[in-house]
């Protein structure tokens, strides 16, 4: 009901402010109109016609002879310029992309206006107007490039400066963001769909945190992008990666501008089905090495699209006025999970366990035959397959109320689900995202225009984990065995962690998270002489929901004696109160694009961002501390309602750019661009963490506790007065300020004819006030508090890169895009959750990265029925990725500093003169880091430091494995009748079956230290492994009906 009231309020605001002062996806055409003597022509009439919809946009030149139309949806246009006393000029086939700014100057010859001259079609595609570094992926690339999972993440990686998250930090699907753009954190990107925020991921049910606070783009349960937009409904997108307009902000990383498809005057549609089967796939390295078969894979990805003008016989004909486009995609998947090394209790441990624990140990899978038995834990190596499902629907309607006002509405609904497994713990994740977007674009006068967007989205995620019989396990009622069977929604976690071997986990329970997002954006544009002025506002409100399992019983066993005596090494009991935090972010901007002359353009702007602390919808605000963590005795809990931090009102982000056309010969232009600016991040990453600590959770920790627990043991609740029962509290600095990045770039772009260009860029970025969590155990220094989490905001970063990009637009059936980046990223900590360590290479530091794509309609015979039938209408599409390795941070002893209460892992000692790696076919990838239990102490290059020493090896000192992958598609179209044809596609991902290795065990005390334990696709947690880069060869076949 409250959401409905909010909707009514925002609609009233829309009605009242349609002509008031957003982040636009529309394109702009501007230029100068002169006569043959070079004098400006005032009042020349400009007519811009969309060649597919028939919608017309009119304007006229101002007193400086300048015209601007800034509300043009991307598409193909014809521009006509006329004035009494001059001949009319017509320039067709002008292609406008998302947010493109095209300069078209005209020289009108003297003559009658009724005489028209059609000049050379098309316009230069190179950027001559501003300093932004960006990449456009158009509809043809989206349609033809082989996309694993039909998800467009792979297309983003075509951008210079874009790398995936590190395989060392993969984690849960969708948890940490997909990409680092120009050295920024993976949680610092913005997805913008049709002008409103797509950063609406409800979370992965791990509680409120990075995934649940609006810093991650929406994704399905499989981590794919259908929750943002299906590739069938995607017109094109632009990646703004450096020194972009003041119109964009709230994150210093990439701005991903996505535009959905609209209908046209002609009716068009498709119907498709993509099929996959493990019969056509290769096994990965681990499967081959251990002799395990390829897991079963069955995929059926089907759906269709239809678009055109709205036509109701005898009622309404919307030609040139009302258009619709609808798409549906359904995915049914049984996905394989490759074999990897896990650990389970061995037979002897199960038999010797205390009777109360034998049922729980029986719920673990049985050890694998031939696996190593370490005397308590044994290896378990078993592939398996898991089901997944997506249903994605999108409907968009556009309506033109004359040439002055265009409206659109889009609705999307994307329920999805996927199963995952941790040994015998089977988890079912169900996620549903719905979005509603309303847009109005108005031409207020020849000088002024306005664009309004209102977006609402709702997302819900539920994670249900149960025990099954996988691997010979005997399922049990975990809640009953640990003593929580009388509760409605309890959770159980059992961890066996044996030094020198590894760990084994069993868990069960149900939890959920959700979000409700509003986003209102508005941009007002005004043309004044040689200046194009813009002002705008962007307001975002996000409500987060949580439904956690409670109570939670965690039993941790660090040796076999603890299991035999039923005395847990550590017993943790937790009760949770579910909060409903509300976050808001407000921004405003002003910008001036100044066309000094036909060769020089300057842009200057400033963005103002306001980032207040969150509140709870029901008044259950999070707590923080008063005092200083450097003086623990001064600490006390602030009264409820105290803001977690004081709102800072001076986050001004200036932007400055210049574009100089050095050489302006048509088709061979040379443009030099320079840009610099400040880009703020939000505090959303920090904002919601306090809602999981003091006052919202109560935790009791004991040593030697027995299972099952009793009702008396669970009789406690969260408190906000001493003695505190929470697991900790977040101490927010009272004057916490938003992180920011200073970015700069210089780019030289050279046109190579009308369809090709090459760009050389130097890109730099320096991050300041970045957040990272410090964990302080202050019980010995202040008995009122145990664990205190603080974020001093003192992490810095630096990124320097040389970037090359070659782009060829479609010409003679050939299209290509390739980028190379040579870069170095340095910081003190690469994510919010990371403890600040010594300065070193960033987790996502990749020194060399090449990415390319090509689409080619192979020329066939023009004549001859038989030859044309055999060799006509073929095409091929290729995708190539080659990169160097990510760094690995080696971990040694777990340390505790009693003077500060800080807990952390030490590093390791490096002994110079000894080889860093061991080589041999027994190691995955042919090598392992030289150290750990498997390396002789006399020759090991890495050893544990003594006592409390932190080690001499720098952070991220060694590197993992590089990656190489080639994806290839072959297609053939079979004409049926007129414009109707059927296309057959065969696609192969990693067609050369090059083995790519991912996660390397970094813990020196582990038995597999220094060895790759997973392939690359299994290590990148942002998307289901089947669809990630770095897996074994996998093939897919498709039929598509096009009409």
C-alpha positions, -999 to 999 in steps of 0.1 A, spaced: 0 0 0 29 24 8 45 16 -25 12 25 -42 10 58 -24 46 65 -34 37 58 -70 8 82 -69 30 109 -54 57 105 -80 31 106 -108 18 139 -94 54 152 -94 57 141 -130 25 159 -141 36 190 -123 72 190 -136 72 176 -171 85 210 -181 110 214 -153 145 205 -151 186 124 -158 206 103 -174 196 102 -211 199 75 -236 188 98 -265 212 110 -291 219 146 -303 224 161 -337 239 196 -338 257 218 -363 262 251 -381 244 262 -412 262 288 -434 260 301 -470 286 298 -497 304 329 -484 307 316 -449 280 337 -433 257 321 -408 221 315 -418 195 324 -392 162 306 -391 171 277 -414 145 250 -410 158 216 -398 137 185 -403 150 152 -389 130 121 -399 133 87 -383 134 64 -413 119 34 -395 91 49 -375 83 80 -397 84 102 -366 96 138 -375 116 162 -353 118 199 -363 140 228 -353 156 259 -367 190 276 -365 195 304 -339 211 338 -342 245 321 -344 234 298 -372 235 268 -348 209 241 -344 205 214 -319 181 184 -315 189 165 -283 159 142 -279 164 117 -307 160 80 -300 188 60 -314 181 48 -350 186 58 -386 176 93 -397 173 116 -427 182 153 -421 168 180 -443 179 217 -442 159 244 -460 157 282 -461 139 306 -485 164 318 -511 186 286 -508 184 252 -522 173 224 -498 200 199 -487 190 163 -477 214 140 -459 201 104 -455 213 73 -436 225 91 -404 229 64 -378 226 75 -342 237 53 -313 229 55 -276 241 89 -262 259 97 -294 265 134 -303 268 139 -341 280 172 -356 265 179 -391 274 212 -407 257 224 -439 266 249 -465 234 260 -484 238 270 -521 218 299 -534 186 289 -553 150 280 -549 140 261 -518 120 238 -540 153 225 -555 167 198 -533 201 182 -533 208 148 -517 244 149 -503 266 120 -494 248 97 -470 259 89 -435 280 107 -410 313 102 -393 311 79 -363 341 92 -345 336 114 -314 343 150 -322 322 166 -294 335 156 -260 362 139 -240 345 108 -229 360 74 -234 333 50 -245 324 20 -266 292 13 -285 279 -22 -292 252 -20 -318 223 -42 -326 241 -63 -353 269 -72 -328 243 -80 -302 224 -102 -326 253 -121 -342 281 -124 -316 281 -159 -299 270 -152 -264 273 -179 -238 240 -181 -219 226 -154 -243 238 -129 -216 256 -97 -227 283 -96 -200 307 -109 -227 301 -78 -249 310 -55 -220 344 -71 -219 351 -57 -254 356 -23 -238 392 -12 -232 400 -13 -195 374 -39 -186 384 -71 -168 363 -96 -149 365 -100 -112 395 -121 -100 390 -159 -99 404 -156 -64 374 -136 -53 346 -154 -72 323 -162 -44 286 -165 -49 268 -160 -82 261 -123 -86 277 -113 -53 305 -90 -61 299 -73 -95 310 -85 -129 338 -61 -140 365 -38 -129 365 -8 -153 397 12 -155 410 0 -121 377 7 -102 362 -18 -79 338 -44 -93 310 -29 -71 314 5 -86 295 3 -119 261 16 -129 236 -1 -152 211 23 -168 182 8 -187 161 33 -208 174 61 -186 167 46 -151 189 27 -128 193 -10 -133 214 -15 -101 185 -33 -85 199 -67 -76 179 -78 -45 208 -99 -32 219 -135 -30 202 -140 4 235 -138 22 220 -109 42 221 -72 35 254 -61 20 270 -54 -13 245 -74 -33 215 -59 -15 223 -22 -14 219 -11 -50 256 -12 -61 252 -43 -84 232 -46 -116 201 -68 -116 207 -104 -127 189 -137 -128 194 -165 -103 220 -178 -128 238 -145 -129 228 -137 -164 215 -103 -176 179 -111 -186 167 -94 -154 181 -62 -169 171 -70 -205 170 -100 -228 194 -97 -257 164 -101 -280 149 -69 -266 182 -50 -265 187 -24 -292 223 -15 -283 243 -2 -255 272 21 -247 299 17 -221 311 50 -207 344 42 -190 363 75 -183 357 112 -180 320 110 -189 295 137 -187 283 153 -154 250 138 -163 263 104 -150 275 95 -116 268 77 -83 297 53 -92 332 60 -105 334 28 -127 316 20 -159 283 35 -169 265 9 -189 237 26 -209 212 0 -223 185 8 -247 155 -15 -253 140 -20 -287 110 -1 -300 85 -11 -327 85 4 -362 59 10 -389 67 -24 -403 57 -56 -384 88 -77 -376 94 -106 -353 114 -138 -345 109 -172 -330 140 -191 -318 152 -222 -300 188 -228 -288 198 -263 -279 228 -277 -260 237 -312 -249 268 -326 -232 272 -350 -261 288 -321 -281 309 -309 -252 344 -317 -239 354 -327 -204 375 -302 -184 410 -309 -171 399 -321 -137 374 -345 -152 400 -360 -175 427 -361 -148 405 -380 -123 386 -400 -149 352 -386 -141 326 -384 -169 311 -352 -183 281 -342 -162 248 -343 -180 239 -310 -197 205 -302 -213 196 -267 -223 166 -254 -242 165 -216 -247 135 -206 -266 113 -176 -272 104 -149 -297 98 -112 -304 72 -92 -323 71 -55 -330 53 -30 -352 28 -1 -351 -3 -6 -330 -31 -16 -352 -66 -25 -341 -88 -32 -372 -116 -6 -376 -106 10 -343 -71 24 -344 -42 27 -367 -10 38 -350 12 41 -380 38 69 -375 24 74 -339 21 43 -317 45 14 -317 50 -17 -296 77 -43 -291 74 -75 -270 98 -103 -263 98 -135 -243 128 -158 -235 125 -191 -216 154 -211 -204 153 -247 -192 187 -259 -181 203 -289 -165 239 -275 -159 270 -296 -152 293 -289 -124 328 -301 -130 346 -323 -105 368 -305 -80 386 -316 -48 364 -314 -17 368 -330 17 344 -352 37 347 -372 70 364 -405 63 349 -438 74 370 -440 106 359 -406 118 322 -414 112 325 -446 132 343 -431 161 321 -400 163 299 -394 194 264 -409 189 248 -374 188 269 -365 158 269 -397 138 236 -388 120 250 -354 110 283 -370 97 263 -395 78 247 -366 59 281 -359 43 289 -378 10 311 -408 13 348 -405 3 357 -411 -33 373 -444 -42 410 -437 -50 409 -404 -32 435 -395 -6 425 -402 30 442 -378 55 432 -398 86 402 -377 95 390 -361 62 392 -377 28 389 -364 -7 356 -363 -24 356 -358 -62 323 -360 -80 307 -341 -109 270 -334 -108 243 -315 -127 218 -289 -114 186 -275 -128 181 -238 -137 152 -218 -152 145 -183 -166 113 -168 -179 119 -132 -192 91 -111 -206 94 -75 -218 68 -52 -233 74 -17 -246 49 8 -260 60 42 -276 35 69 -285 42 102 -304 19 131 -295 30 151 -325 66 162 -331 68 179 -296 61 151 -272 70 114 -272 60 89 -244 70 54 -237 62 27 -211 81 -5 -205 73 -35 -183 95 -65 -176 91 -96 -155 119 -121 -150 114 -150 -126 143 -173 -124 157 -202 -103 188 -223 -100 200 -250 -77 235 -251 -62 253 -276 -41 278 -277 -12 284 -315 -9 250 -329 2 235 -295 10 212 -287 -20 202 -250 -23 173 -237 -44 176 -200 -52 145 -184 -66 147 -148 -78 121 -126 -94 126 -90 -107 99 -68 -121 105 -33 -136 82 -5 -147 96 24 -167 78 56 -178 94 81 -201 84 115 -216 106 134 -240 94 169 -250 106 196 -274 95 227 -255 107 251 -282 133 255 -309 158 261 -281 147 239 -252 138 202 -246 132 180 -216 135 144 -208 117 127 -179 121 92 -166 104 74 -137 114 38 -128 101 13 -102 114 -21 -96 108 -49 -71 129 -79 -65 127 -109 -42 152 -137 -36 146 -169 -15 173 -194 -7 161 -228 6 188 -253 16 181 -290 24 201 -322 28 199 -350 2 216 -383 -7 242 -369 -31 275 -390 -31 261 -417 -8 250 -393 19 222 -403 43 198 -373 46 189 -363 82 167 -337 99 195 -313 108 173 -290 128 160 -319 150 195 -332 155 209 -299 166 179 -290 188 160 -264 168 132 -286 154 105 -267 173 113 -234 155 95 -223 122 126 -214 102 159 -225 119 193 -228 102 221 -253 108 258 -251 99 284 -278 107 320 -271 97 350 -295 99 382 -275 95 413 -296 100 447 -279 98 469 -292 70 440 -307 51 411 -284 45 375 -280 55 341 -296 50 307 -279 53 271 -290 59 243 -265 61 205 -262 60 179 -235 63 158 -209 44 164 -172 40 152 -143 18 159 -108 8 141 -82 -14 142 -47 -26 118 -19 -37 134 8 -59 122 41 -71 143 62 -95 132 97 -108 154 115 -133 149 146 -153 171 165 -178 164 199 -193 184 211 -223 187 246 -237 205 258 -268 220 293 -264 242 305 -293 272 282 -295 264 267 -261 243 236 -253 233 238 -217 220 209 -196 207 207 -160 192 177 -143 182 159 -112 184 122 -102 166 109 -71 168 72 -60 150 56 -31 156 19 -22 139 -1 5 155 -34 15 138 -64 29 153 -93 48 139 -126 61 167 -146 77 166 -181 93 166 -179 130 178 -193 153 211 -204 137 233 -231 152 269 -233 141 292 -260 153 329 -259 143 352 -288 148 389 -284 144 401 -320 152 388 -355 154 389 -355 192 362 -328 193 339 -350 172 346 -381 192 337 -364 225 309 -342 211 327 -311 222 327 -285 195 358 -264 192 336 -234 188 298 -233 192 279 -203 179 242 -196 185 224 -167 169 190 -150 170 181 -124 143 157 -95 140 149 -87 104 153 -50 95 139 -29 67 165 -2 59 157 26 34 185 43 14 182 74 -7 206 91 -31 201 125 -47 221 142 -74 219 173 -95 241 185 -124 248 213 -148 268 212 -179 278 234 -208 289 220 -242 305 250 -260 311 247 -297 338 273 -301 342 267 -338 340 240 -363 371 223 -349 370 228 -312 345 218 -286 347 223 -248 325 207 -221 324 219 -185 301 206 -159 296 199 -122 277 172 -104 264 175 -68 257 143 -49 240 139 -15 244 106 3 227 105 37 227 77 62 199 51 59 169 48 82 147 18 90 112 20 77 97 11 111 121 32 132 144 3 141 175 23 130 209 8 132 233 17 160 268 32 159 294 41 185 303 74 201 340 79 209 371 68 191 382 32 183 417 44 189 407 49 226 385 18 233 376 30 268 359 61 253 334 40 233 297 39 240 266 31 220 249 61 204 211 64 211 189 48 185 180 73 158 215 88 158 225 90 121 252 65 113 271 95 98 265 132 93 253 141 58 280 158 39 266 186 16 297 195 -4 302 165 -27 308 186 -59 323 167 -88 336 190 -115 342 177 -151 361 193 -179 368 180 -214 379 192 -249 378 177 -284 399 192 -311 395 181 -348 432 182 -358 424 171 -394 389 174 -409 391 157 -443 358 137 -446 365 101 -438 400 108 -425 393 130 -395 418 131 -367 405 141 -333 425 148 -301 405 147 -269 413 154 -233 392 150 -202 395 152 -164 369 149 -136 360 139 -101 336 109 -97 320 100 -64 309 66 -53 280 61 -29 282 50 7 256 22 1 282 -5 6 287 6 42 251 18 48 233 -15 54 259 -34 74 249 -18 107 214 -34 103 230 -69 108 248 -61 140 239 -46 174 202 -46 180 195 -70 151 214 -101 160 223 -118 192 252 -143 192 265 -165 220 299 -182 215 312 -210 236 341 -235 235 334 -272 240 296 -271 235 276 -303 228 248 -310 204 219 -310 205 215 -276 221 187 -270 247 158 -246 247 174 -228 276 206 -222 255 185 -205 228 166 -183 252 183 -150 244 175 -120 222 193 -91 206 199 -63 231 211 -27 228 222 -24 265 251 -41 283 258 -70 283 255 -69 245 245 -101 228 253 -92 192 282 -105 172 295 -70 169 288 -34 161 298 -11 132 315 21 143 308 46 116 330 77 116 306 106 124 320 125 94 323 96 70 325 110 34 319 93 1 348 77 -17 358 94 -49 381 90 -79 400 116 -99 401 105 -136 419 118 -165 425 107 -201 440 118 -234 429 101 -266 438 104 -303 412 90 -327 419 85 -364 392 77 -389 402 52 -415 375 59 -441 338 63 -432 334 30 -415 367 24 -396 386 42 -368 415 35 -344 418 51 -310 449 54 -288 442 65 -252 461 71 -220 438 67 -191 445 74 -154 425 72 -122 434 79 -86 410 67 -59 407 84 -25 387 77 7 379 42 -5 362 20 21 375 -12 37 365 -29 69 388 -33 99 378 -59 124 387 -50 160 384 -74 189 382 -50 219 369 -73 246 402 -71 265 403 -33 261 367 -25 267 346 -53 283 313 -38 269 323 -47 234 336 -78 216 340 -72 179 339 -37 165 339 -32 127 351 2 115 358 17 81 382 46 83 379 54 46 417 57 42 423 33 13 437 47 -19 442 33 -54 460 42 -87 454 30 -122 475 38 -153 468 24 -188 476 26 -225 444 15 -244 440 8 -281 408 2 -299 399 -6 -335 363 -3 -346 348 -11 -380 311 -5 -385 292 -27 -409 305 -23 -444 303 -49 -472 290 -73 -446 320 -71 -423 320 -56 -387 348 -57 -362 357 -44 -327 390 -51 -310 407 -36 -279 440 -40 -261 449 -27 -227 483 -25 -211 477 -14 -175 487 -15 -138 463 -12 -109 476 -6 -73 457 -2 -40 457 -10 -3 425 -31 -6 404 -40 -35 369 -44 -20 348 -30 8 349 -63 28 387 -66 25 410 -57 55 434 -30 44 468 -46 38 501 -34 25 500 -15 -7 504 -37 -38 489 -48 -70 451 -47 -70 432 -80 -69 419 -72 -105 453 -60 -118 457 -76 -153 487 -62 -171 478 -73 -207 443 -78 -220 431 -83 -256 395 -87 -266 381 -88 -300 349 -97 -320 342 -100 -357 310 -106 -377 311 -114 -414 283 -120 -439 303 -141 -463 298 -130 -499 281 -156 -520 274 -161 -557 251 -134 -571 239 -156 -600 234 -193 -606 206 -212 -589 227 -242 -577 258 -223 -566 238 -195 -550 217 -221 -531 248 -239 -518 271 -210 -511 248 -180 -505 236 -165 -473 264 -178 -451 280 -159 -422 305 -164 -394 311 -146 -361 341 -149 -339 351 -138 -304 387 -138 -290 399 -132 -255 436 -133 -244 447 -120 -211 476 -123 -186 471 -136 -151 454 -121 -120 475 -118 -88 473 -141 -58 476 -130 -22 492 -157 -1 479 -163 34 499 -176 64 490 -176 101 458 -162 117 470 -134 139 456 -112 166 470 -78 177 461 -74 215 470 -37 214 444 -28 188 422 -59 189 426 -64 151 424 -99 137 440 -107 104 459 -132 83 497 -129 81 515 -131 48 542 -155 41 580 -154 40 597 -156 6 631 -171 4 651 -155 -25 670 -178 -48 644 -206 -47 621 -212 -76 587 -196 -72 569 -225 -89 571 -262 -91 564 -277 -125 551 -311 -135 521 -329 -152 507 -338 -117 498 -302 -111 467 -286 -127 480 -263 -154 514 -279 -151 526 -259 -121 521 -251 -84 535 -224 -61 566 -237 -43 555 -241 -7 530 -257 17 528 -293 30 536 -308 -4 569 -289 -9 601 -300 9 611 -274 36 646 -274 23 636 -261 -12 603 -243 -5 602 -207 -17 573 -198 6 573 -206 43 553 -195 74 567 -166 93 575 -172 130 554 -159 158 535 -128 150 556 -117 121 535 -107 91 559 -121 65 581 -104 39 563 -114 7 544 -84 -6 506 -85 -11 495 -102 -43 531 -112 -49 526 -141 -73 503 -146 -103 479 -173 -113 470 -184 -148 463 -164 -179 433 -171 -201 428 -177 -238 395 -185 -254 380 -185 -290 343 -186 -295 330 -192 -331 297 -192 -348 286 -203 -383 252 -193 -396 231 -198 -427 199 -182 -438 173 -200 -459 148 -176 -476 112 -187 -474 90 -159 -488 97 -122 -491 114 -110 -459 107 -143 -441 137 -166 -436 150 -193 -413 185 -190 -398 205 -220 -386 233 -213 -362 261 -235 -348 281 -219 -319 312 -233 -301 325 -217 -270 362 -223 -264 363 -240 -297 400 -249 -293 392 -265 -259 422 -246 -244 423 -254 -206 419 -223 -185 426 -226 -148 411 -204 -121 412 -204 -83 445 -212 -68 446 -222 -31 464 -193 -14 466 -207 22 500 -220 30 488 -246 55 464 -263 31 473 -296 14 465 -281 -20 484 -248 -14 496 -232 -46 476 -255 -69 446 -246 -91 416 -264 -77 390 -252 -103 388 -242 -139 383 -205 -146 346 -208 -153 340 -224 -119 359 -196 -102 341 -165 -115 311 -164 -93 292 -136 -110 274 -160 -134 266 -197 -136 297 -217 -144 282 -231 -176 280 -196 -191 313 -181 -178 344 -178 -199 372 -203 -192 352 -235 -194 358 -265 -217 345 -266 -252 307 -264 -253 285 -263 -284 251 -249 -291 227 -251 -321 199 -228 -329 170 -223 -354 155 -188 -358 125 -178 -378 127 -142 -389 98 -123 -404 
